[in-house]
Amino acid sequence: MPEIMIEISDLTRYYGSTKALDAIGFQVQRGEVMGFLGPNGAGKTTAMRILAGLLSPSEGSVHIAGLDMIANPVEARAKIGFLPESPPIYGDMTVREYLTYLASLRRVSRDRLSAAVEQTMERCGLSHVANRLLRNLSKGYQQRAGIAQAIVHSPEVVILDEPTVGLDPIQIREIRQLIRELGGEHSVLLSTHILPEVRMTCNRVAVINQGRIVADDTLEGLEQKTSNKTTYFLRWSRPPSPAVLQQIPGIAQIRAQDGGWSILPQTNQDPIPELLQRSVSEGWDLRELLPSSNSLEDIFLNLTTREEEAVTPSSTSEEAA
């Protein structure tokens, strides 16, 4: 039977009268890389801070490697490595000094300290910059150092919050490879808003929206559940405003995409005939209409549809964490 390394149940967190997390729950097994997705303000960061032992829940339970985070916080945190979105970098230290200092803080024994640091630097591709000051390293190498500090004490659980944000394509590819390798020895919870990253690194995905878990499945399972939902890509030379499109019956949500609009119909509704009619009668000059297969972006959109959201032409398709 698979060993459960992260288990949260009925996890709730209030900020004053605002409920940031609403009785969420999921599990992560040993050796698994789980993606944790959600739009801006969905509750991802709050949940990850609670899992890392940095924030107390209002209600519910958190178990790390079988240890109750509330009853045994010190022991449970010792099982965790955490990389926040902004890596905790000390610019005046060399890479080796930095990792040695943090390993000692995490109670790596003196007889294992040097070996643990050297092995971690090699694993994260930092050995050749071991004696350079962190402030003089590129963003990619600083991010590697951030991951290194999260695993230098050999934790059983690794929590990564936006580990590739701000990196160039080569650095992103290298960090993704490192994350895949981490999944062989650690249980990894990965928060990201870069959807291709999920497909390339994760075994399973939990999606949170408005403080609630709206999906928890493999990517294949999510695709099967949403396979009956077709989205459409439309491009006009004189496009209407998002507010006008949103008023057309049968449209669940729209988003800007590649100079046009991706439109998700409501269940059992077909807004295309009226879209075509309005395009002619109002002179929008339709140039392109294509049905779209269910990409990971479409699945994410389906699961996190929020009627109160308005999409503007200048918006990107990615959500901030």
Secondary structure, 3 states (H helix, E strand, C coil): CCCEEEEEEEEEEEECCEEEEEEEEEEEECCCEEEEECCCCCCHHHHHHHHCCCCCCCEEEEEECCEECCCCHHHHHCCEEEECCCCCCCCCCEHHHHHHHHHHHCCCCHHHHHHHHHHHHHHCCCHHHCCCEHHHCCHHHHHHHHHHHHHCCCCCEEEEECCCCCCCHHHHHHHHHHHHHHHHHCEEEEECCCHHHHHHHCCEEEEEECCEEEEEECHHHHHHHCCCCCEEEEEECCCCCHHHHHCCCCEEEEEEECCEEEEEECCCCCCHHHHHHHHHHCCCCEEEEEEECCCHHHHHHHHCCCCCCCCCCCCCCCCCC
